[in-house]
Amino acid sequence: QKAKKPDNKMGNPQSKQALAESLSKGRGDLVAATGLLESDIVYLEKLYKKNAGIKPNTNLYGEYGYNPKVSKWTPEGFAAYMEVHPEVAKAMFKMMDDDGDGTLDFDEFAKGYGFIMRGDEAQRLNLLFKIFDLDDSDTLDKAEVRVMVRTIINAFNDAAVTSAGPGGTSIAAQAKVMKAKKASEKTDPESLKKKFDKEVERTTKAIFKVCDKNKDGDIDRTEFLEALKPKSAKDPTPKCPEIVKVLKLFEGGSIKQWNALGKFIEVNGAAPKEEDKDKEPEQVEGITTPVREKRADTMSPGCAQQ
């Protein structure tokens, strides 16, 4: 007797027991891969089906007939359904779309969501790289890194100042927001700007010192991630603790935190301006003399959290 052909709209015909086993295994695998709760996975299943034109009783862990030509999980759809700011959604989508077909299947969507909510420092740094790599060159120069650091710090501070209460999804994130808000209320804007500018310069220089090994003035993604590696086998401290402090502003795993970054970019832009570029070294009688730089003080990038 011939086996029944899979129904592309409904998935493979399965007994209740087989379906339950498939769901259990599929959800368990995603929980292990993403760090999300099973209830989160169930929520994502419903959300995905609703916006992908797939029937509610479809088993997403079987042959569910995913069709990228009719899927609504495009960059625009992702931004709308997940309520992610478009400036950030574009970069998030690029990271999630593993096969590059311009849409998300459920596995890509669920794992991508897990990254946003539970991503580690390397994943956050990778996403930031994509957001500020405006020309898709897969490199960042010093001006672009400077803009990235400044944007993150200022976006976090602006969100904290305008926050009516604790933000983020963790106690640690809430504490950061409220601490920054209180610090900003006690500091005049000009002093706050000077502190931020010093922190931006200190962090940018530290990143290039660690990452730009070939001294070509650009950092590619592999070099960028070097900043997070331990100093040595005996010393687990990151090679560039300055960028780690900046990344910690995203701890707590909240889309709200990424949206604050997107809103700031929408208003202020993410492209370097003339003042973001390094000044040319002074020329004295044909000899290049580097401009001496004043040693920056150390302020944690908690956006005036000191």
C-alpha positions in Angstrom: 0.0 0.0 0.0 1.3 3.4 -1.0 2.2 5.8 1.8 0.1 8.9 1.9 1.9 11.9 0.3 2.7 14.8 2.7 0.2 17.6 2.6 2.3 20.7 2.1 -0.2 22.9 3.8 -0.7 20.8 6.9 2.6 18.9 7.2 3.0 15.1 7.3 0.0 13.1 8.5 1.0 11.9 12.0 -0.6 10.0 14.8 -1.2 11.9 18.0 1.7 10.2 19.6 4.1 10.8 16.8 3.0 14.4 16.6 3.5 14.9 20.4 7.0 13.3 20.1 7.9 15.5 17.2 6.7 18.7 19.0 8.5 17.7 22.2 11.8 17.0 20.4 11.6 20.1 18.2 10.8 22.4 21.1 13.4 20.7 23.3 16.1 21.3 20.6 15.2 25.0 20.3 15.2 25.4 24.1 18.7 23.9 24.2 19.9 26.0 21.3 18.4 29.4 22.3 18.1 29.4 26.1 14.4 30.3 25.7 11.6 28.7 27.8 9.3 26.2 26.1 6.5 28.6 26.7 8.5 31.1 24.6 8.8 28.6 21.8 5.1 27.9 21.8 4.4 31.6 21.6 6.8 31.9 18.6 5.1 29.0 16.8 1.8 30.8 17.0 3.2 34.1 15.9 5.1 32.6 13.1 2.2 30.7 11.7 -0.1 33.7 11.9 2.2 35.8 9.7 3.4 33.1 7.4 0.1 32.0 6.0 0.4 28.6 7.7 -2.6 26.8 9.3 -2.7 26.8 13.1 -2.4 23.0 13.5 0.7 22.7 11.3 3.6 20.9 12.8 6.6 23.3 12.3 9.0 20.5 13.1 8.0 18.4 10.2 7.7 19.1 6.4 5.4 22.0 6.8 5.6 23.3 3.3 7.5 26.5 3.9 7.4 28.7 0.8 9.6 31.7 0.7 7.6 33.2 -2.2 4.5 33.6 -0.1 6.0 34.1 3.4 5.4 37.4 5.0 8.6 37.0 7.2 10.5 39.5 5.1 12.7 42.3 6.6 9.7 44.6 6.5 7.4 41.9 8.0 9.9 41.1 10.7 10.1 44.7 11.8 6.3 45.1 11.9 5.4 41.8 13.6 8.2 41.9 16.2 7.8 45.7 16.7 11.5 46.2 16.0 12.8 49.6 14.8 13.6 49.4 11.1 17.1 50.8 11.6 17.9 47.8 13.8 15.6 45.2 12.2 17.6 45.3 8.9 20.7 44.1 10.7 18.9 41.6 12.9 17.2 40.1 9.8 20.6 39.7 8.0 21.9 37.7 11.0 18.8 35.5 11.1 18.5 34.8 7.4 21.0 32.0 7.2 20.3 30.9 3.6 20.0 34.4 2.3 16.6 33.9 0.6 15.1 37.1 1.9 12.6 35.4 4.2 12.8 33.5 7.5 11.8 29.9 8.0 10.7 28.9 11.5 14.1 27.6 12.6 15.8 30.8 11.5 13.1 32.9 13.2 13.1 31.0 16.5 16.9 30.9 16.8 17.2 34.6 15.8 14.7 35.6 18.4 16.6 33.5 21.0 19.7 35.5 20.1 17.9 38.8 20.6 16.6 37.8 24.0 19.5 35.6 25.3 22.4 36.4 23.0 25.9 36.4 24.4 28.4 39.2 24.0 29.8 37.9 20.8 26.4 37.8 19.2 25.6 41.3 20.4 28.9 42.6 19.0 28.3 40.9 15.7 24.9 42.6 15.5 26.3 46.0 16.3 28.9 45.4 13.6 26.1 44.8 11.0 24.2 47.9 12.1 27.1 50.3 11.7 28.6 48.6 8.6 26.5 50.9 6.4 28.3 50.2 3.2 28.3 46.4 3.7 32.1 46.3 3.3 32.3 43.9 6.2 34.8 46.3 7.8 34.6 49.3 10.2 37.1 52.1 10.2 37.9 54.2 13.3 35.3 56.9 12.5 32.6 54.2 12.2 33.6 52.6 15.5 33.6 56.0 17.1 30.1 56.6 15.9 29.0 53.2 17.1 30.3 53.6 20.6 28.9 57.2 20.9 25.5 56.1 19.6 25.2 53.2 22.0 26.1 55.3 25.0 23.9 58.3 24.1 21.0 56.1 23.1 21.1 54.2 26.4 21.3 57.5 28.3 18.5 59.1 26.4 16.3 56.1 27.0 17.1 56.2 30.7 16.5 59.9 31.1 13.0 59.7 29.4 12.1 56.4 31.2 9.2 56.7 33.6 10.4 53.6 35.4 12.8 50.7 35.3 13.3 49.3 31.8 14.7 46.1 30.4 13.7 42.6 31.4 16.1 41.9 34.2 16.9 43.4 37.6 20.4 44.2 36.3 19.0 46.1 33.3 16.5 48.0 35.4 19.3 49.0 37.9 21.4 50.3 35.0 18.6 52.4 33.7 17.6 54.0 37.0 21.2 54.6 38.0 21.9 56.4 34.7 18.7 58.4 35.0 19.7 59.6 38.5 23.2 60.4 37.5 22.0 62.5 34.5 19.6 64.4 36.7 22.6 65.6 38.8 24.9 66.5 35.9 24.6 69.4 33.6 24.4 68.6 29.8 27.7 70.0 29.0 29.6 68.1 31.6 27.7 64.9 30.6 28.7 65.4 27.0 32.4 65.8 27.9 32.3 62.6 30.0 30.7 60.7 27.1 33.2 62.1 24.6 36.1 60.9 26.8 34.6 57.5 27.1 34.0 57.3 23.4 37.6 58.1 22.6 39.0 55.8 25.2 36.9 52.9 24.0 37.6 53.5 20.3 41.3 53.6 20.9 41.2 50.5 23.0 39.3 48.6 20.3 41.7 49.5 17.6 44.7 48.7 19.8 43.5 45.2 20.4 41.7 44.4 17.1 43.6 46.2 14.3 46.5 43.8 14.2 47.6 44.6 10.7 47.3 48.4 11.3 45.4 49.1 8.1 42.9 51.4 9.8 40.0 49.0 9.4 38.6 46.2 11.5 36.8 43.2 9.9 34.3 41.1 11.8 36.8 38.5 12.8 39.2 41.1 14.2 36.3 42.8 16.0 35.4 39.7 17.9 39.1 39.4 19.0 38.2 42.1 21.6 36.2 39.5 23.6 38.8 36.8 23.8 40.7 36.3 27.1 44.1 37.9 27.5 45.7 34.6 28.1 45.1 31.0 29.3 45.7 32.2 32.8 43.9 35.5 32.6 40.3 35.2 31.5 39.9 39.0 31.4 38.7 40.1 27.9 41.4 41.7 25.8 39.3 44.8 25.5 37.2 45.3 28.7 36.1 48.7 27.4 33.9 47.2 24.7 32.6 44.6 27.1 31.3 47.4 29.4 29.5 49.0 26.4 27.9 45.6 25.5 26.7 45.2 29.0 24.2 48.0 28.4 22.2 45.5 26.3 22.1 42.9 29.1 18.6 41.8 30.0 17.6 40.8 26.5 15.0 43.3 25.6 13.9 44.5 22.2 13.1 47.8 23.9 16.8 48.3 24.4 17.6 47.7 20.7 14.7 49.9 19.7 16.2 52.8 21.8 19.3 52.4 19.6 17.2 52.4 16.4 15.3 55.6 17.4 18.6 57.4 18.2 20.0 56.4 14.8 16.8 57.5 13.1 17.2 61.0 14.5 21.0 61.4 14.5 22.1 59.0 11.7 24.8 56.3 11.9 27.2 57.6 9.2 30.4 59.3 10.4 30.6 63.0 10.0 33.8 65.0 9.3 34.5 65.6 13.0 34.4 61.8 13.5 37.4 61.3 11.3 41.0 61.4 12.7 42.8 64.6 12.1 45.8 64.4 9.8 49.2 64.3 11.6 51.1 67.6 11.8 53.7 68.1 9.1 56.9 69.8 10.2 59.6 70.3 7.5 58.6 67.2 5.6 58.6 65.0 8.8 55.3 63.5 10.0 54.8 64.1 13.7 51.9 62.3 15.3 49.6 64.6 17.3 50.1 63.8 21.0 46.9 62.7 22.7 46.0 63.5 26.3 45.5 60.4 28.3 41.7 59.8 28.9 40.4 59.2 32.3 38.4 56.0 33.0 34.7 56.2 33.1 32.5 53.2 32.9 30.2 53.4 29.9 27.1 53.2 32.0 26.2 56.6 30.5 27.1 58.6 33.5 26.4 55.8 35.9 29.4 56.7 38.0 
